[in-house]
């Protein structure tokens, strides 16, 4: 499979439409996912389930709509996609969760096998600390 916009756009549309599981079905079970920074979600995760539990699993209960991400920009080079995403959710305390993300994704076929993720660390820390959740 040749990686192109016609595959990547609809894949990330799942995150904008609240269909997280449909997106994560295209993430390898043994994905190598690093969330950069020094905030509560930062770390290196060696599996899809570990990443989801430590990040989306912690944020979803703290956001009224769960994590909703819309694609802002996409650059593709070979088997890699650089994806800029905007979060348009509302924290349980009523404040906006207007986070911005950049994910550098490596694909093997139709599966994401490696990601380096960058985000607004201060907003994540505030959201984790100021809203009820696990």
GUDREN-542431 format. One record per residue (C-alpha): residue in one letter; z, x, y. Coordinates in steps of 0.25 Angstrom, whole numbers, plus 5000, padded with zeros to 4 digits. Layout:
BEGIN
AZXY ...
***
This chain:
BEGIN
X500050005000 X499650055014 X500850025024 X500349945035 X500749845046 X500249725037 X501349765027 X502449805036 X502449695047 X502649585037 X503649665029 X504549685042 X504249535046 X505249495035 X506349555043 X505949475055 X505949345047 X507249365041 X506749395027 X507449525025 X507349525010 X505849515010 X505849635019 X506849715010 X505949684998 X505049785003 X506149895005 X506249984992 X507549964984 X507850114986 X507450125001 X507950245009 X508450175022 X509150245033 X509650175045 X509850275056 X511050285065 X512550275065 X512850125065 X513350045053 X512050015047 X511550165047 X511450235034 X510550285023 X510250175013 X509650204999 X509250064995 X508749935001 X509949854997 X510949965003 X510149965016 X510049805017 X511549795014 X511949895024 X511049855035 X510449715035 X511649665026 X512649715037 X511749655049 X511249525043 X512649455044 X512949505058 X511649445063 X511349295065 X509949305060 X510149435051 X509349555054 X507949505059 X507049625062 X505649605069 X504549715069 X504349775082 X503449895079 X502849955066 X502150095064 X501650125051 X501250265046 X500850285031 X502050235023 X503050225035 X503250115045 X504050125057 X504649985060 X505249945073 X506049815072 X506849725081 X508149645077 X508249515083 X509549465077 X510749415083 X512149465080 X513149365075 X513949385088 X512749335096 X512249475101 X510749515098 X510449615087 X509249665094 X509149795086 X507849875085 X507549955072 X506550065068 X506350075053 X505450195048 X505050135035 X504350215023 X503550125013 X503150154999 X502150044996 X502749915001 X504149965000 X505050025011 X505650145005 X506250215017 X506750175031 X507450245043 X507950135052 X508350155066 X509150045075 X510050015086 X511350075080 X512250015091 X511749875089 X511949885074 X513449935076 X513749825086 X513149715076 X513949765064 X515249775072 X515149655080 X514649545070 X515349495057 X514649545044 X514849635032 
***
